[in-house]
């Protein structure tokens, strides 16, 4: 590596820094003019002031904190970061005065303030601990005398067409890069170094393009090849090497904050290698850079996205995640969205947008509203702020990473399930004659017929005699003189934990829960997502709660992603969920109305094992409740197992009243809990159904309990679902992006705090950049197309600069992560813009960009002459040591 290091330092000294010299005669107005400094010759002193290179840096460093983009910190309503603010007239200061009056420093308040001896008026004020040197004051005054030329920040101006310059003798080098470089060298009175030796050149090329030194055989072959295209062939060899993609991925994965652990204190493993492999493959296959960015931002939103396009979106999920106990889910979910905005702005725009999270940016024209309008693009995936501590669940949304063999098997199973569901529907439609026959022979209810039940044309209707299946567990809490009777818990013994109180309630008893205690029923078997089940609970809420656990079979709330099933009250409304990882891998429904407080309700839940929200029904006192779907995307099992890496693989019993780190049923009463290993029919819930051929409850009951063809077809469907559940449970996953059906609103957050939402903001891009295209959707795909549009000033400049740095050790813009006001100015703006324009016009071809750079004379020169450059320019001294 010593040879490479020596060469990098030398190139920086001889070329990159050497090119930052003053422009040649006739270029006095060029943005490439260097800032004035001590030691410049007399000719440089009389050149016209360059605003971008000499004035804006001073204003940014000393003035923008109080008179810049941040409206919240702006003093005296004065802006110096805009032309209108700079030229603002000041009637109160006297006739003809302005903040800056071009060519009239005596009527320019800025000049008066920086030269005054009055400490109350002086700018910057003494308490800011900022100061202007005498030379800087003189420079500002001279700028005003020259006309106070004002230009927008260089990086926010669209890439413009740049003509390739010619040398003084009128010639044009074959590689346009050399034309820009040689022109600057001529202006600096420097000559190019000779070409590096073949040994140095191939080592340099191999290390830059593959990260590896050349193999001995490659070196020998190159040295022996005397043909004029020998170098071009070895360039193509390294660009085609698999190691090229790995070398390119190394830099990108750092930008993408790639890691195979979650970070934070526990730092649990997570496998994101599928994304890493995609990045390597994208570079090796030379995916165009605009598509490389688009797939990562919004591959899931492309028409009929491929698996690779969806894997690419894992870029947005590589942020750290936490599962620390006591963490607030919404707080960290907000942090994840913030991370996406910050990474997007740094890696793709080269802007420090994160400064605007809490307030308007102090130096760049990015408002806090701009920040949260960008936030809105990344805020619409169904994710949790915490990953699971007790399970190995992949945080949703995720993509299953099937092997080809397993995927074929899964496709076959899904096709079989679809066929079985269609067959079940056909059997149901064909069952009407059999239903009529059964209905005539079915026994009537032994008691009085339902007076409200009438069959038109046939007089008063009778009720069917329906027998509910026996529960697999039944808990009744009875009391005699405050003591539990021997039969108070039937079927299977239960354990009362943390002191639930048995109380009298009329002629029977019930358990009063404090919110922290619970009843554990260890005998209830564990259910899978394909098992049908039903619950019946008699309960009496006595207070309003935002959330209250009634019964569940799971390990924990957010610490386990709520895996299992749960019946809760959500602001008093019955809620039932079947969950692998909440919220994105779950089904759940919620009643639209709350249960009455201080009244007993008989609540029944039925679930048919379909893994669909439509398979869940809620009843109160025999009447079906109106519900809304909360989630409807369950595709993995709800149990725990060591085989899938769960850290809490033991059995988790059926529990009443509370859950680990959750909100228990506070001061509420529960009695008569029943668990069924079948999906109760509506007829079994209400226990009395009219003998009416048009009654759907009667027909449903007939199918489920009496009609053998339907029962057999349902058994086939359940078997296939169980097989698919086993297969998918072992399939690895990767976190990806996937839009929610209903967009989540985004708010501006006061001082960036998750719990301080202000007004809702739309999805939009910063006003200081080109407007969002009208013909694009307001989502991440539209954002990607805005980013890679020819009019966007940043994306191409940022990547071209990054590739230049890869080959020369420092970019044309030294601060590659910051193209804003506080970043470094480009040493060669014309070359940067020519490269960026050429890159876009060439179809964002990354390998072509490398080829252009490494075949230039600039890249191929030797390290000779470093000492001369260092002696001419003291800035080069550090770069030539060692």
Buried (B, 14 or more C-beta within 10 A) or exposed (E): EEBBEBBBBBBBBBBBBBBBBBBBEEBBEBBBBBBBEEEEEEEBEEBBBBBBBBBBBBBBBBBBBBBBBBEEBBEEEBBBBBEEBBBBEBEEBEEEBBBBBBEBBEBBBBBBBBBEEEEEEBBBBEEEEBEBEEEBBEBBBBBBBEEBBBEBBBBBBBBEEBEBBEBEEEEEBEBBBBBBBBBBBBBBEBEBBEEBEBEBBBBBBBBBBBBBBBEEEBBEBBEEBEEEEBBEEBBEBBBEBEBBBBBBBEBBBEBBBBBEBBBBEEEBEBBBEBBBBBBBBBBBEBBBBBBBBBBBBBBBBBEEBEBBBBBBBBBBBBBBBBBEEEBEBEBBBBBBBBBBBBBBBBBBBBBBBBBBBBBBBBBBBBBBBBBBBBBBBBBBBBBBBBBBBBBBBBBBBBBBBBEEEBBEBBEEBBEBBEEBBEBBEEBBEEBEEBBEEBBEEBEEBEEEBBEEBBBEEEEEBBBBBBEBEEBBBBBBBBBEEEEBBEEBBBBBEBEBBEEBEBBEBEEBBBBBBBBBBBBBBEEBBBBBBBBBBBBBBBBBBBEEBEBBBBBBBBBBBBBBBBBBBBBBBBEBBBBBBBBBBBBBBBBBBBBEEBBEEEEBBBBBBBBBBBBBBEBBBBBBBEEBBEBEEBBBBBBBBBBBEEEBEBBBBEEBBBBBBBBBEBBBBBBBBBBBBBBBBBBBBBBBBBBBBBBBEEBEBBBBBBBBBBBEBBEEBBEBBBBBBBBBBEBBBEBBBBBBBBBBEEEEEBBBBEEBEBEEBEEEBEBBBBEBBBEBEEEBEBBBBBBBBBBBBEEBBBBBBBBBBBBBBBBBBBBBBBBBBBBBBBBBBBBBBBBBBBBBBBBBEEEBBBBBBBBBBBBBBBBBBBBEBBEBBBEBBEEBEEBBEE
